[in-house]
């Protein structure tokens, strides 16, 4: 468990030094560095070597619709989905992207360009992931445009709903709010992994997005994948990635494949000398953080947090709590209109609710940073009066 990790993991002196007493801590981004100690313990097992003459070609598998998909990466993706049982993959296309960010662009392009009517309205229920609006409008595309909160959408059937579940920023489990009789949907499943959420069985949607950024913590590797049912949609997504980046780094795919393999091996071939397994480690750490956050919030009386009911988790085979990767904090203190500014007075950078289509009385705070940063965050919100 955690203690084992703490004994074995070398400390990160640069991270500790940066946390001098009064430094500003940045919990604005969801940088998933909290998983570093696990990967330090894995050591050589998770290390990849790529020789100078290897992986030089543009092509990975010319017989695959997604010709730049490394077969070993695809195998490990399918294997991990099978072990976690969080997504239906039979008969689906796997499409690799530069993070799931490139895949959001690719999926919007693909779904809009199979539509007769343009521009297509892109919506998501508030509070929605703050990048969706920027992504939808970035190219000022003639194919689609951002149309805001799905819950108040008044347009016709010509829409694409982005459904993020569990949701960034508030951790809620979500279904499409506009129903499925019309329009199209992209299901962003970045957080549908056992460390964050009870697993309710395999999700089965037309377009599902995943990313190693949130699954394993390797945001810097920039690898995401889409699970896509429809052939034409898959083809158009591949076309987008060809035009945008002529494929996706093989080096990154090879590294991501190894990372996923180490996690899968931990469950399929447990090492008798080490009981540390990735989702168990992540869940344990997040459980501890959420418990401390809830205690601090209760003691301060100035904030509130979303509440979740435990549900049966098909992965852990027990009732499990929800531990989102972000805390969606509402400032309750009298006279606090701007919650982000209030957090700044505590030297904590957060992201205002305004970016998520919600009020400035909310902020989103990352729960995924390194231990030292999280500890400082808890101290600061506890000592404010
Ligand atoms: N979707 C959601 C809901 C996210 O939170 C993030 C990362 N913050 C992404 C997509 C994009 O992640 P990446 O491009 O690193 O895969």
Boltz pocket constraint, residues with backbone or C-beta under 6 A from the ligand:
constraints:
  - pocket:
      binder: B
      contacts: [[A, 30], [A, 98], [A, 99], [A, 100], [A, 101], [A, 102], [A, 129], [A, 164], [A, 166], [A, 168], [A, 188], [A, 190], [A, 210], [A, 211], [A, 212], [A, 213], [A, 219], [A, 222], [A, 223], [A, 224]]
      max_distance: 6.0
